[in-house]
Amino acid sequence: MLEDFAKQLQRRLSYVVLQEYPQHHKINYFMPYYLLKKGPWKSIGWFTHQEEEREDLKAKFKWAAMNADYCISHSYKYAHLIESWGIKKVIQILPGISHNKFKPKVRLGFVGRLYSSTNRKNPQLLEQVKKLGYVELKATNGKLKAKDLPDFYRSLDAVFVASTVEGGPMCIQEGLACGIPVIAPSGVGVVDEFSGAAIIKYKKGDFSSARKAIKTIYERKTRLSKTVSGQTWDEFAKRHDRIFRMFEK
């Protein structure tokens, strides 16, 4: 993890060099803090956490903080702890996130199989849903063993029913029993016997309506994702750059 943090800095700050041991550069940044050494350079430490069970490791954290020319902490908790020892040169910087990689998707589950003799399971709608960039559609295709069904349900964000004609389907009850919401078309099987937040209904056979129903779950995830949207590797590098340049003066 810390090696990745260092590489993110190197990619964005042309003057950063990654080395295993401190060299005679003007600044040496020790990631993590317990590698910190004093020398004819400015020492900066990346402070993760203070061990609590071993006194020698606990003391090492404090020693490194006391001997660093600047302390950078992953969390406010340990930045405040370092400040409580009378150390002024301390700041908290959150690592960035690769938002192109860590982004929300809606994991939908289709339970059952498609039949060549009828289109009542609406394979066309399933294909349209599958093409939505924020959807991951998982289908059992009648191949999943009954004993594995509960875990399948629990791995989903929602059960998706595409059918235009159904007696049930059972996946509505089974999904809800596992605490998983269901997206299903009104007027099909037992769908209208359920109401409230448990079931999100859409117009039978209508892709636009189904997409809107799926979007309600996607938007919940997006709201959570937005809470860390400002935490980028560019910002991580920018804040480090300010600290490094202080020692250039």
Backbone bond lengths (Angstrom), bond angles and torsions (degrees), N, CA, C in turn:
res aa  C-N    CA-C-N  psi(-1)  N-CA   C-N-CA  omega(-1)  CA-C   N-CA-C  phi
1 M - - - 1.455 - - 1.533 110.91 -
2 L 1.354 116.83 -50.44 1.462 119.49 -178.10 1.529 111.40 -66.92
3 E 1.321 115.91 -31.09 1.469 119.23 176.28 1.529 109.82 -63.15
4 D 1.321 116.31 -38.47 1.465 120.33 177.57 1.525 110.33 -66.09
5 F 1.348 117.32 -41.49 1.471 120.47 177.40 1.533 109.39 -56.01
6 A 1.334 115.38 -46.87 1.465 120.34 -178.27 1.530 111.08 -62.84
7 K 1.324 116.79 -41.10 1.468 120.59 179.82 1.525 111.51 -65.78
8 Q 1.339 115.90 -35.05 1.467 119.52 177.64 1.525 110.16 -63.29
9 L 1.339 116.89 -38.20 1.469 120.62 176.98 1.528 110.26 -67.67
10 Q 1.316 116.38 -44.15 1.467 120.36 -178.12 1.529 111.63 -60.73
11 R 1.334 116.85 -37.83 1.472 120.32 -179.46 1.524 112.00 -66.01
12 R 1.323 115.88 -28.71 1.464 119.96 -172.40 1.528 113.80 -104.87
13 L 1.324 117.15 -21.07 1.461 120.64 -178.99 1.526 107.66 -118.47
14 S 1.326 115.98 108.87 1.471 121.03 -170.59 1.524 113.48 -62.37
15 Y 1.321 117.20 -21.96 1.467 120.25 -176.69 1.530 113.38 -89.49
16 V 1.318 117.88 -3.25 1.470 120.96 -178.21 1.529 110.36 -80.89
17 V 1.334 114.93 131.76 1.468 121.94 177.49 1.524 107.80 -121.83
18 L 1.331 117.29 132.98 1.464 120.82 178.20 1.521 109.36 -94.34
19 Q 1.337 115.04 124.60 1.459 120.39 178.35 1.517 109.35 -142.03
20 E 1.327 115.18 150.99 1.461 119.46 -175.96 1.522 112.25 -75.93
21 Y 1.324 116.76 -34.33 1.464 120.66 -178.10 1.516 109.61 -122.86
22 P 1.335 117.81 152.91 1.470 120.02 -178.85 1.524 111.94 -61.44
23 Q 1.304 115.71 136.62 1.459 122.15 177.14 1.525 107.82 -115.00
24 H 1.304 114.92 176.00 1.462 118.58 -177.22 1.526 111.13 -84.78
25 H 1.306 115.14 56.26 1.457 121.16 170.90 1.526 107.72 -89.09
26 K 1.313 115.34 167.34 1.462 118.72 179.98 1.523 110.82 -66.85
27 I 1.343 115.38 -34.25 1.471 121.18 -179.56 1.522 108.62 -129.50
28 N 1.312 116.53 135.10 1.465 121.71 169.86 1.525 108.18 -121.12
29 Y 1.323 115.21 126.72 1.467 121.74 -178.32 1.521 107.28 -107.74
30 F 1.327 115.87 116.83 1.461 120.97 -174.45 1.530 110.45 -98.25
31 M 1.312 114.93 115.47 1.459 121.73 179.37 1.531 107.75 -123.37
32 P 1.328 118.25 106.03 1.462 129.08 5.54 1.533 112.31 -90.04
33 Y 1.322 113.36 179.22 1.468 122.59 -173.57 1.525 113.89 -56.25
34 Y 1.345 118.22 -33.86 1.471 119.30 -171.81 1.532 112.96 -70.72
35 L 1.338 116.92 -6.32 1.467 120.42 174.48 1.527 111.72 -88.86
36 L 1.323 116.66 -3.92 1.462 121.67 -172.99 1.524 112.05 -57.62
37 K 1.333 114.54 135.04 1.463 121.50 176.51 1.523 108.70 -133.50
38 K 1.302 115.34 147.19 1.460 120.62 174.85 1.521 108.43 -88.54
39 G 1.318 115.85 150.12 1.455 119.94 179.45 1.514 109.71 -173.72
40 P 1.311 117.88 -167.43 1.466 120.97 179.55 1.528 111.23 -80.34
41 W 1.301 115.49 43.19 1.463 122.69 -179.45 1.527 108.78 -144.26
42 K 1.294 116.32 171.59 1.463 121.28 172.72 1.527 107.41 -88.43
43 S 1.313 115.41 130.33 1.467 120.79 -178.25 1.525 110.52 -104.89
44 I 1.320 115.26 124.14 1.466 121.35 174.82 1.522 107.18 -116.87
45 G 1.322 117.06 139.09 1.460 120.25 179.87 1.520 112.06 -120.73
46 W 1.327 115.38 143.45 1.472 121.57 172.34 1.524 106.94 -96.45
47 F 1.335 115.30 113.78 1.461 121.11 -173.65 1.527 110.31 -101.37
48 T 1.315 114.75 115.07 1.462 121.11 -179.15 1.525 109.69 -87.31
49 H 1.328 116.43 -75.16 1.468 120.71 -177.89 1.522 109.10 -149.82
50 Q 1.318 115.37 158.26 1.462 120.53 175.24 1.519 109.25 -97.46
51 E 1.324 115.57 125.18 1.465 119.77 177.13 1.527 109.78 -62.16
52 E 1.320 116.53 147.51 1.462 120.37 -178.07 1.520 113.43 -112.76
53 E 1.321 117.89 -22.64 1.463 120.10 -173.12 1.527 113.38 -89.45
54 R 1.323 117.96 -28.34 1.468 120.58 -179.08 1.520 110.14 -113.33
55 E 1.317 116.08 122.33 1.460 121.36 -176.37 1.526 112.23 -64.23
56 D 1.343 117.62 -35.02 1.465 119.36 -179.15 1.532 111.26 -65.49
57 L 1.340 116.32 -39.52 1.463 119.89 178.77 1.526 111.30 -73.61
58 K 1.311 115.05 -34.91 1.467 120.35 176.66 1.531 109.60 -61.80
59 A 1.339 115.24 -43.65 1.465 120.90 -179.81 1.529 111.18 -67.53
60 K 1.333 116.72 -33.19 1.468 121.03 -179.90 1.524 110.95 -62.68
61 F 1.323 116.53 -38.98 1.465 121.61 178.54 1.528 109.61 -60.00
62 K 1.335 115.63 -47.85 1.469 119.48 -178.15 1.524 110.64 -67.71
63 W 1.330 116.69 -40.59 1.468 119.42 179.34 1.525 110.20 -59.80
64 A 1.314 116.52 -45.80 1.467 120.65 -178.88 1.523 110.73 -62.38
65 A 1.325 116.78 -41.71 1.468 120.64 179.47 1.529 110.89 -64.33
66 M 1.326 116.45 -40.61 1.465 121.00 -178.37 1.530 111.46 -70.12
67 N 1.326 117.14 -27.45 1.461 120.88 -175.09 1.525 114.24 -101.83
68 A 1.303 117.30 -5.92 1.468 120.46 178.18 1.524 109.99 -79.01
69 D 1.312 115.76 147.10 1.466 119.88 173.57 1.526 110.34 -78.77
70 Y 1.325 115.59 -22.02 1.471 120.08 174.13 1.519 107.98 -156.13
71 C 1.330 115.73 139.35 1.467 121.86 179.47 1.522 109.20 -112.01
72 I 1.314 116.27 128.11 1.465 121.33 174.51 1.521 106.96 -115.26
73 S 1.330 115.73 123.34 1.463 120.92 -175.36 1.526 110.99 -110.64
74 H 1.322 114.90 141.78 1.469 120.69 176.26 1.529 110.51 -66.07
75 S 1.341 117.13 -35.13 1.473 120.71 -174.82 1.525 111.39 -127.33
76 Y 1.333 115.08 156.38 1.461 120.55 174.18 1.522 110.65 -62.96
77 K 1.323 116.35 -34.28 1.468 120.36 -177.72 1.526 111.11 -52.76
78 Y 1.323 116.78 -50.72 1.463 119.26 -176.49 1.523 112.21 -82.93
79 A 1.331 117.93 -23.78 1.467 120.07 172.00 1.524 109.26 -63.29
80 H 1.328 116.61 -42.60 1.467 120.86 178.87 1.522 111.19 -67.46
81 L 1.333 116.98 -36.84 1.465 120.16 177.44 1.528 109.88 -61.98
82 I 1.322 116.75 -45.36 1.468 121.09 179.34 1.524 110.50 -62.85
83 E 1.322 116.74 -41.38 1.469 120.76 177.39 1.523 111.56 -61.37
84 S 1.331 116.38 -34.44 1.473 120.42 -178.54 1.526 111.98 -65.48
85 W 1.325 117.62 -15.60 1.468 121.73 177.12 1.526 111.29 -91.46
86 G 1.335 115.92 9.83 1.457 120.53 177.91 1.517 114.16 85.07
87 I 1.313 116.79 12.16 1.471 121.10 -179.96 1.527 108.68 -89.34
88 K 1.324 116.24 124.12 1.464 120.63 -176.21 1.530 112.71 -93.93
89 K 1.326 116.24 -30.39 1.465 118.99 -175.15 1.525 109.91 -86.21
90 V 1.317 114.93 76.28 1.463 121.49 179.91 1.523 108.96 -144.40
91 I 1.300 115.65 142.40 1.470 120.78 179.17 1.521 108.36 -146.16
92 Q 1.315 115.60 153.69 1.464 120.14 174.15 1.520 108.56 -102.71
93 I 1.321 116.94 132.30 1.468 122.08 174.75 1.526 108.11 -133.04
94 L 1.307 115.87 120.70 1.465 119.34 176.16 1.525 110.07 -78.35
95 P 1.315 117.88 138.61 1.469 119.77 173.91 1.529 110.08 -62.44
96 G 1.305 115.09 161.64 1.459 119.30 177.42 1.518 111.73 -85.92
97 I 1.302 114.51 178.31 1.464 121.97 177.36 1.527 107.16 -131.80
98 S 1.309 116.77 140.33 1.469 120.77 175.01 1.528 107.73 -82.31
99 H 1.329 115.44 90.13 1.470 120.34 -172.90 1.526 113.22 -65.95
100 N 1.322 117.01 -22.66 1.472 118.55 176.90 1.529 111.32 -71.37
101 K 1.337 115.93 -19.16 1.463 121.38 -179.95 1.528 110.98 -100.91
102 F 1.329 115.47 -48.37 1.465 120.79 -178.58 1.527 108.78 -93.61
103 K 1.316 115.30 90.83 1.460 120.24 -178.65 1.526 108.75 -139.49
104 P 1.325 116.16 154.80 1.468 118.66 -175.60 1.521 113.34 -70.77
105 K 1.314 114.14 142.94 1.462 122.14 170.44 1.516 106.93 -136.82
106 V 1.310 115.55 153.33 1.464 120.74 177.02 1.520 107.61 -101.53
107 R 1.318 115.73 119.41 1.471 120.02 -179.55 1.527 108.20 -94.93
108 L 1.325 115.57 106.10 1.461 121.82 -179.59 1.523 109.97 -100.65
109 G 1.321 115.60 146.55 1.455 120.32 178.27 1.517 111.78 -119.67
110 F 1.329 115.86 127.52 1.464 121.32 174.24 1.524 106.94 -106.25
111 V 1.323 115.81 120.24 1.467 120.73 -176.98 1.525 109.28 -104.73
112 G 1.317 116.20 126.70 1.462 120.39 179.86 1.513 110.82 125.24
113 R 1.310 114.97 -167.62 1.463 120.10 179.89 1.519 109.92 -132.87
114 L 1.330 115.46 158.68 1.464 121.15 176.17 1.523 108.71 -91.24
115 Y 1.333 115.40 148.24 1.470 120.36 -177.65 1.521 109.97 -116.37
116 S 1.326 116.46 135.71 1.469 120.47 178.73 1.523 111.66 -72.18
117 S 1.334 116.43 -20.83 1.468 120.76 -175.69 1.525 113.18 -83.15
118 T 1.327 117.43 -12.82 1.468 120.46 -176.91 1.526 110.30 -154.12
119 N 1.329 115.11 153.87 1.469 120.29 177.20 1.522 112.03 -103.51
120 R 1.332 116.99 16.61 1.470 119.28 -174.02 1.538 113.18 -63.40
121 K 1.343 117.53 -20.94 1.473 120.04 177.50 1.532 111.65 -82.50
122 N 1.342 114.56 -4.70 1.468 123.04 175.53 1.540 113.42 56.63
123 P 1.335 116.87 62.06 1.470 119.94 179.24 1.525 113.22 -61.36
124 Q 1.345 116.78 -27.62 1.466 120.05 179.41 1.534 110.71 -62.54
125 L 1.332 115.74 -42.75 1.464 120.07 179.35 1.530 110.48 -65.91
126 L 1.313 116.18 -40.42 1.468 119.97 178.30 1.526 110.77 -59.84
127 E 1.321 116.88 -40.14 1.467 120.72 179.21 1.524 110.84 -65.17
128 Q 1.331 116.12 -39.76 1.470 119.78 179.29 1.527 110.88 -65.58
129 V 1.312 116.06 -42.62 1.470 121.17 179.89 1.526 110.12 -64.37
130 K 1.321 115.57 -40.19 1.470 121.20 -178.34 1.529 111.33 -60.27
131 K 1.334 116.66 -28.06 1.466 120.82 -176.80 1.526 113.39 -82.53
132 L 1.328 117.43 -7.90 1.463 120.14 176.81 1.531 108.12 -67.78
133 G 1.324 116.76 126.78 1.462 121.28 -174.54 1.513 115.42 -61.39
134 Y 1.315 117.10 -24.31 1.467 120.66 -176.90 1.533 112.28 -100.03
135 V 1.330 116.16 11.56 1.475 120.52 -177.92 1.523 110.55 -115.04
136 E 1.325 114.62 137.23 1.464 121.61 170.35 1.527 105.80 -118.18
137 L 1.317 116.34 109.97 1.467 120.77 -175.87 1.522 110.27 -99.68
138 K 1.326 114.95 121.16 1.461 121.17 178.44 1.520 108.48 -110.83
139 A 1.326 117.07 130.85 1.465 121.21 -179.41 1.524 110.28 -121.32
140 T 1.322 116.06 141.01 1.470 119.56 178.39 1.527 110.82 -79.53
141 N 1.337 116.52 -30.56 1.479 122.44 179.85 1.523 113.12 52.92
142 G 1.321 115.89 27.72 1.457 120.53 178.45 1.515 113.86 71.42
143 K 1.337 117.37 9.74 1.468 120.63 -175.68 1.530 113.10 -101.40
144 L 1.312 116.38 -12.41 1.465 119.48 -177.35 1.524 110.32 -81.09
145 K 1.321 116.61 134.13 1.461 120.36 178.72 1.521 109.96 -70.06
146 A 1.322 115.98 148.04 1.470 121.51 -177.10 1.521 111.50 -55.82
147 K 1.321 117.41 -36.98 1.471 120.69 -177.26 1.536 111.88 -68.58
148 D 1.343 116.61 -20.20 1.464 120.77 -178.84 1.526 113.23 -93.80
149 L 1.337 116.48 -8.26 1.468 119.85 -177.43 1.528 113.61 -60.37
150 P 1.346 119.53 -45.81 1.471 118.71 -179.17 1.531 113.00 -56.00
151 D 1.335 117.11 -43.01 1.467 119.93 179.07 1.523 111.13 -67.01
152 F 1.331 116.60 -33.83 1.461 120.14 176.37 1.524 109.79 -61.61
153 Y 1.328 116.97 -48.74 1.465 120.37 178.66 1.526 111.02 -58.02
154 R 1.332 115.74 -45.90 1.466 119.66 -175.20 1.528 112.78 -67.30
155 S 1.327 117.21 -15.98 1.469 120.44 179.21 1.532 112.34 -86.62
156 L 1.333 117.23 -2.40 1.466 121.80 -173.60 1.521 112.96 -98.27
157 D 1.337 114.56 160.44 1.464 120.69 167.07 1.520 109.69 -87.57
158 A 1.330 116.41 -29.81 1.465 120.85 178.28 1.524 109.83 -164.59
159 V 1.327 114.68 152.14 1.466 121.64 170.63 1.526 106.48 -86.43
160 F 1.322 117.31 136.12 1.459 120.30 179.36 1.520 110.00 -116.01
161 V 1.331 115.48 124.15 1.466 121.93 177.23 1.528 107.31 -107.89
162 A 1.325 116.63 121.47 1.466 120.93 -178.65 1.524 112.49 -103.97
163 S 1.319 117.22 -14.02 1.472 123.03 -170.77 1.524 113.79 -55.99
164 T 1.334 114.24 151.48 1.466 120.55 172.11 1.527 110.43 -101.42
165 V 1.331 116.23 -19.52 1.471 121.92 177.67 1.523 108.17 -137.69
166 E 1.335 116.60 129.58 1.466 121.51 178.85 1.518 110.10 -151.63
167 G 1.305 115.65 152.91 1.463 119.80 169.31 1.514 108.98 -86.31
168 G 1.305 117.52 -35.65 1.463 124.23 178.92 1.520 109.68 -112.57
169 P 1.301 118.84 -96.60 1.463 126.86 -4.01 1.529 111.65 -84.64
170 M 1.327 116.41 162.60 1.456 121.45 -178.59 1.526 112.80 -64.57
171 C 1.333 116.42 -25.96 1.470 118.65 -176.92 1.524 112.37 -62.59
172 I 1.340 117.59 -22.19 1.464 119.66 177.01 1.522 109.69 -64.37
173 Q 1.330 115.97 -52.61 1.465 119.91 -179.37 1.524 111.70 -66.63
174 E 1.326 116.07 -42.85 1.463 119.73 -177.49 1.525 111.37 -65.46
175 G 1.338 115.93 -42.42 1.461 120.05 178.70 1.513 111.65 -63.15
176 L 1.332 116.20 -47.06 1.465 120.21 179.21 1.522 110.98 -62.60
177 A 1.333 116.77 -38.34 1.470 120.60 178.83 1.526 111.00 -61.64
178 C 1.343 116.33 -28.78 1.471 120.94 178.02 1.529 111.84 -88.63
179 G 1.340 116.28 4.59 1.460 119.99 178.33 1.516 113.97 79.92
180 I 1.326 116.76 22.70 1.464 121.68 -177.19 1.526 109.58 -109.46
181 P 1.349 118.36 130.04 1.464 119.70 177.93 1.523 111.70 -66.00
182 V 1.321 115.08 160.20 1.467 121.16 -177.46 1.525 109.41 -124.57
183 I 1.315 116.41 135.35 1.468 122.61 172.45 1.523 106.23 -107.98
184 A 1.335 116.49 119.40 1.469 119.57 -172.85 1.528 110.88 -149.19
185 P 1.349 116.89 154.95 1.465 120.88 -178.00 1.529 112.95 -81.62
186 S 1.308 115.92 135.49 1.471 121.19 176.21 1.524 109.91 -61.17
187 G 1.319 115.39 147.36 1.457 120.68 175.11 1.509 114.68 80.28
188 V 1.319 117.54 9.34 1.472 121.29 -179.71 1.525 109.47 -114.18
189 G 1.328 116.33 126.81 1.461 121.38 176.07 1.518 113.60 49.50
190 V 1.342 115.63 -127.48 1.472 120.63 -176.32 1.525 112.45 -92.95
191 V 1.320 117.92 5.31 1.466 121.57 -172.94 1.519 112.54 -49.88
192 D 1.340 117.03 -47.81 1.465 119.78 -174.34 1.523 113.61 -75.21
193 E 1.337 116.88 -1.95 1.466 119.89 174.31 1.526 111.18 -82.64
194 F 1.325 115.55 -7.17 1.464 121.02 178.68 1.521 109.38 -113.75
195 S 1.320 116.15 146.81 1.463 119.61 -179.41 1.527 109.67 -147.94
196 G 1.323 115.09 177.18 1.462 120.33 177.91 1.520 112.09 83.23
197 A 1.333 114.97 -162.05 1.464 121.11 -174.99 1.518 112.78 -68.63
198 A 1.346 116.45 -16.04 1.467 120.28 -176.18 1.516 112.41 -65.60
199 I 1.319 116.75 -31.21 1.462 119.18 -173.99 1.528 110.34 -133.56
200 I 1.311 116.05 130.43 1.463 122.20 179.35 1.526 106.63 -105.66
201 K 1.326 115.88 116.07 1.466 119.71 -173.48 1.526 112.07 -98.78
202 Y 1.316 114.53 150.66 1.459 120.64 175.17 1.529 108.71 -138.56
203 K 1.323 115.74 167.05 1.458 121.32 -178.59 1.529 109.93 -72.30
204 K 1.311 115.96 127.23 1.468 122.68 -176.32 1.529 112.92 -50.70
205 G 1.323 115.79 125.92 1.462 121.47 175.69 1.515 115.58 74.90
206 D 1.333 117.43 2.79 1.464 121.33 -174.85 1.533 110.48 -101.51
207 F 1.323 116.41 112.84 1.465 120.56 -177.29 1.524 111.97 -64.17
208 S 1.329 117.64 -43.25 1.470 120.51 -179.15 1.517 111.12 -59.51
209 S 1.332 115.78 -41.86 1.462 120.63 179.09 1.533 110.80 -67.48
210 A 1.338 116.34 -40.73 1.472 120.58 178.30 1.525 110.41 -64.37
211 R 1.319 116.05 -41.56 1.474 120.42 179.72 1.526 110.71 -62.52
212 K 1.322 116.27 -40.33 1.467 120.34 178.12 1.531 110.75 -62.37
213 A 1.331 116.62 -40.10 1.467 120.89 178.61 1.530 110.71 -64.75
214 I 1.327 116.11 -42.95 1.474 120.61 178.83 1.524 109.97 -64.32
215 K 1.338 116.19 -37.13 1.463 121.64 -178.87 1.528 111.62 -60.34
216 T 1.340 117.78 -30.09 1.473 118.78 -179.73 1.526 110.45 -61.85
217 I 1.326 116.89 -36.03 1.470 120.49 178.05 1.524 110.15 -77.44
218 Y 1.325 116.25 -39.96 1.466 120.03 178.64 1.528 110.75 -61.39
219 E 1.319 116.76 -40.21 1.466 120.33 -178.64 1.526 111.86 -66.60
220 R 1.339 117.23 -33.56 1.473 119.61 175.34 1.522 109.26 -61.30
221 K 1.323 115.89 -43.84 1.462 120.32 -179.90 1.525 110.73 -67.64
222 T 1.321 116.38 -39.19 1.460 120.68 -179.54 1.523 111.07 -63.04
223 R 1.335 116.71 -38.08 1.471 119.76 178.17 1.525 110.49 -60.52
224 L 1.322 116.93 -40.46 1.469 120.43 177.31 1.526 110.12 -66.66
225 S 1.318 116.43 -41.92 1.462 121.20 -179.10 1.526 111.44 -61.54
226 K 1.328 116.51 -36.77 1.464 120.86 -177.58 1.524 112.82 -66.27
227 T 1.335 116.90 -20.52 1.472 119.14 -179.90 1.529 111.64 -66.73
228 V 1.329 117.53 -18.02 1.474 120.28 178.11 1.533 111.68 -119.99
229 S 1.331 116.80 16.00 1.471 120.12 -174.88 1.527 112.65 -63.85
230 G 1.329 117.32 -27.48 1.465 120.35 -179.62 1.512 113.73 -83.32
231 Q 1.312 116.38 -5.52 1.467 120.68 -177.35 1.527 108.79 -92.12
232 T 1.325 114.56 90.52 1.465 121.18 -175.89 1.525 110.14 -118.35
233 W 1.321 116.02 162.10 1.465 120.01 176.71 1.523 110.98 -70.09
234 D 1.319 117.56 -28.05 1.470 119.81 175.82 1.522 110.28 -63.91
235 E 1.330 116.29 -42.94 1.465 120.46 178.74 1.528 110.48 -66.94
236 F 1.316 116.74 -40.32 1.471 122.66 177.17 1.533 109.62 -56.73
237 A 1.329 116.29 -46.78 1.467 121.07 -179.68 1.525 111.60 -68.74
238 K 1.321 116.89 -40.13 1.462 121.26 -178.87 1.528 111.29 -61.10
239 R 1.325 116.33 -42.02 1.466 120.01 -179.04 1.530 111.07 -71.32
240 H 1.318 116.52 -35.47 1.467 119.17 174.93 1.531 110.49 -66.49
241 D 1.313 116.31 -41.32 1.463 120.97 -178.89 1.528 111.10 -56.91
242 R 1.333 116.84 -40.51 1.469 120.81 179.14 1.525 110.76 -60.23
243 I 1.336 115.56 -42.20 1.470 119.86 -178.79 1.525 110.48 -69.61
244 F 1.326 117.18 -46.08 1.465 120.03 -179.84 1.527 110.88 -58.73
245 R 1.328 116.28 -40.79 1.465 120.10 -176.11 1.525 112.22 -71.80
246 M 1.329 117.81 -20.48 1.468 119.98 175.68 1.525 110.57 -59.82
247 F 1.334 115.79 -32.41 1.462 120.11 -177.44 1.527 112.30 -85.64
248 E 1.332 116.14 -2.35 1.460 120.32 176.75 1.522 110.80 -83.76
249 K 1.330 115.68 -17.56 1.472 119.91 -174.90 1.525 110.79 -75.62
